[in-house]
Amino acid sequence: MDQIKNDRGFTILEVVFAVSILTVGILAVASMQVSSIRGNSYAWSTTEASAVAMGQIETLIDLPYNDESLEQLDEGEIHGPVANGRYNIEWTVDDNQLIDRTKTVRLTVRWTDYGLNRNVSMAFTLGEII
């Protein structure tokens, strides 16, 4: 007897399995894409907030040493907030913390990203020029 060859194509079951595997792969790539977009957005916001913080630091550095924006306030009080687009800037000042005739300024930039509160903090020290 002649052997019957069954080379007419794929069965429906093979096609369903192949499409299922392909679908899972495509969904995984789509999920990674969404995660990547959110990560890029957070990185962009953090970079932008750092630039805003540096701009405020430069503004504070240009002020006279005894300016009211560089005064030490009572415990728990802050300078600001100063709005800059979607970013809010606030800072505290400590007199003579490191050495005499210096001011240590701690600046924080706050914003909301995808419903989460984010912030970038920086600190610098000013010395009184005699």
Buried (B, 14 or more C-beta within 10 A) or exposed (E): EEEEEEEEEEEEEEEEEEEEEEEEEEEEEEEEEEEEEEEEEBEEBBEBBEBBBBEBBEEBEEEEEEEEBBEBEEEEEEBBBBEBEEBBBBBBBBEEEEEEEBBBBBBBBBBEBEEEEBBBEBEBEBEEEE
